[in-house]
């Protein structure tokens, strides 16, 4: 069946239902530092999978104006804030991005204190590596001296979003700093892609993994950063230059199916759909904004078709790799299990919302 705006809208509705219906099945319990069970699957916890999921929902609501979806999102935040928020780390910051983008548009007074307090804590107390990067501490592990590419999506985007919305330039500048520090240590000048992580203890990039979803966080992150914050022109030019170099490499590595492999340069590793959704979103958005080579749109539409082909009847996105820690060898990435997740649903939502814009534009100009 050919893709159409109507088909994408139907798929989007099923994705939302699938994400809000996610339940933890107990297969991947990861205890937090305080001994409590970690929940990286369901829609019920304040963690990074739920945070990414909510960002997808907020972006969809911003495009559609769906009042029922808005009520679902606001009710989620009201419940979780009333229950008490967890300790701050990289992963527990992730839900603040969607809340900031919601507050930017609606200015609900009850949410501003939470946003402002969290941004202030990040700027003043977040553990840092040498050169001022945010150390990638998570709920169940302190990662001394480590930079991960995930941090830019989970933390820096929130600071840029809230800083811009609140008129607090210092938060935007902190986000810029984080992108620059991470780019220095994670960007691979040979391939144009990004490594998963860096450690100052030994000064190396671990397995030197060109991990697909990590690169997708960068593709989405740079484009969304320059969309919703006023970035210093020289910083913007630098990041967009790195993005164009990354995109050129991605275009060469796209599989015939339209997807990308979980290790981008290893065609024996499995095709992974959350990264494919992130790349599809980024490539189509880059084409809309006039960024990158001319092939971006066609490659983005192929990725979109691959994502749609992996949405089942219950609205769940298949072939999504589970939360991925830092690997010390490449086999670690090949062995990450497949599991439905909130971030898989959300990245698919981002891809389909951007795809809907592109297809609608084609219909209108036909």
URUR-V950688 format. One line per field, one symbol per residue. phi: phi as a letter, one per 20 degrees, with the letter a starting at -180 (. if undefined). A space follows every 10 residues. Layout:
BEGIN
phi=???
END
This chain:
BEGIN
phi=.ffbgfffff ffffffffff efcfdnfcfc ffgenffecd dfeddebfff ffgffgffff ffedmffffg ffffffffff fffoefffbg fffgffffff fffgedlfgf efgfffffff fgfdcfgceg mnfffeecfd aedgmddcfg gfffcfffff ffgffemdff fffffggfff ffffddfdff enecffbbcf eolbdlelfe fffgffgfgf ffffgffdbe eggffgffff fffffffgff ffdffgfnec ffdgecfeff fceffgffff gffffgffem dnfffgffff fffgfffgfd eefeneeeld ffgdffeebf fgffeffeaf bffffffffg ffffffffff ffffef
END
